[in-house]
Structure formats: C-alpha cells, structure tokens
Amino acid sequence: MENSTNQVSEQNRASKTVFLVLIVGFIIGLVLTLLSTSIGISAGRAALMNNNGSMDTMMYEYIMSNTALSYSIVGAILAMISGVGALLAGFATYMKKA
C-alpha cells in the first residue's frame, strides 16, 4: 500500500516538473520572439563596431534582418512546441484526477 502511494506521489511530482519545464520553455519562446528585433539591432551594431564603425548599408541591414528573423523563428517554434506540450501535459494530469 505504502509503495503504491509513493509511486503515485512520484508520478504527480514528475508531471508537475514536466509541466513547469514546458511552461518555462513557452515563456522563453515568447520572449525570444518578442525581442528578436532588439537582438537583430544589437547584432547589427556589433558587426558595425567589428568593422571599425564603417560598413556597407546593405550588409548591415542583412545582418540585422536575418538575425531578427532567425531568433523570431526559433522563438516561435519553441513557444509552439512547448505550448502544445504544456496543454497536453495539463490535460493528461486533469484526466488522471477525474
């Protein structure tokens, strides 16, 4: 009896941990997506400083836009996957309790 109670307790703790990790992943994905423009501008400025303050405008724009796009895509994918995972984990936990 005591062994099955411990097993259920460990399963609940594992479910909560997985749910928490997925929520944190979702938040990180949203932050990456929302801050991708700022990250792109920072990457453009860093490239400009690495070239002693002089750089082709097209290259500067290319670095800024592609960096922003990359972070936006990675953030969106992370948010989508972890968001769906969190929904499924929450639903599974709800169905166990019902």
C-alpha positions in Angstrom: 0.0 0.0 0.0 2.7 2.4 1.0 4.7 1.5 -2.1 1.8 2.4 -4.5 1.3 5.7 -2.6 4.9 6.6 -3.1 4.7 5.7 -6.7 1.6 8.0 -7.2 3.4 10.8 -5.4 6.4 10.4 -7.6 4.3 10.4 -10.7 2.5 13.6 -9.6 5.8 15.3 -8.9 7.2 14.2 -12.3 4.0 15.5 -14.0 4.3 18.9 -12.3 8.0 19.1 -13.2 7.3 18.4 -16.8 4.5 20.9 -16.9 6.7 23.5 -15.3 9.6 22.9 -17.8 7.2 23.2 -20.7 5.7 26.5 -19.3 9.3 27.9 -18.9 10.1 26.8 -22.5 6.9 28.5 -23.7 7.8 31.8 -21.9 11.4 31.7 -23.3 10.0 31.2 -26.8 7.7 34.1 -26.4 10.5 36.3 -25.1 12.8 35.3 -28.0 10.0 36.1 -30.5 9.1 39.4 -29.0 12.8 40.6 -28.5 14.0 39.3 -31.9 14.1 42.9 -33.3 16.2 44.2 -30.5 18.5 41.2 -30.8 18.8 41.9 -34.5 19.7 45.6 -34.0 22.3 44.6 -31.4 23.8 42.1 -33.8 24.0 44.9 -36.5 25.6 47.3 -34.1 28.1 44.6 -33.0 29.0 44.0 -36.7 29.4 47.7 -37.3 31.8 48.0 -34.3 33.8 45.0 -35.5 34.3 46.8 -38.8 35.6 50.0 -37.1 32.3 51.9 -37.5 32.2 51.6 -41.3 30.1 49.1 -43.2 28.1 48.7 -46.3 24.5 49.6 -45.6 23.1 46.5 -47.4 25.3 44.2 -45.3 24.3 46.0 -42.1 20.6 45.6 -43.0 21.2 42.0 -44.0 22.8 41.1 -40.6 20.0 42.9 -38.7 17.1 41.4 -40.5 18.4 37.9 -40.7 19.4 37.8 -37.1 16.0 39.1 -36.1 14.3 36.6 -38.4 16.3 33.7 -37.0 15.5 34.5 -33.4 11.9 35.0 -34.3 11.6 31.6 -36.0 13.4 29.8 -33.2 11.3 31.5 -30.5 8.0 30.7 -32.4 9.0 27.1 -32.8 10.0 26.8 -29.2 6.8 28.5 -28.0 4.6 26.4 -30.2 6.1 23.0 -29.3 6.3 23.7 -25.6 2.8 25.3 -25.5 1.2 22.3 -27.1 3.2 20.0 -24.8 2.1 22.0 -21.8 -1.5 21.8 -22.9 -1.2 18.0 -23.4 0.5 17.6 -20.0 -2.1 19.6 -18.3 -4.9 17.7 -20.0 -3.3 14.4 -19.0 -3.0 15.5 -15.4 -6.6 16.6 -15.4 -7.8 13.3 -16.8 -5.9 11.4 -14.2 -7.6 13.3 -11.4 -11.1 12.9 -12.9 
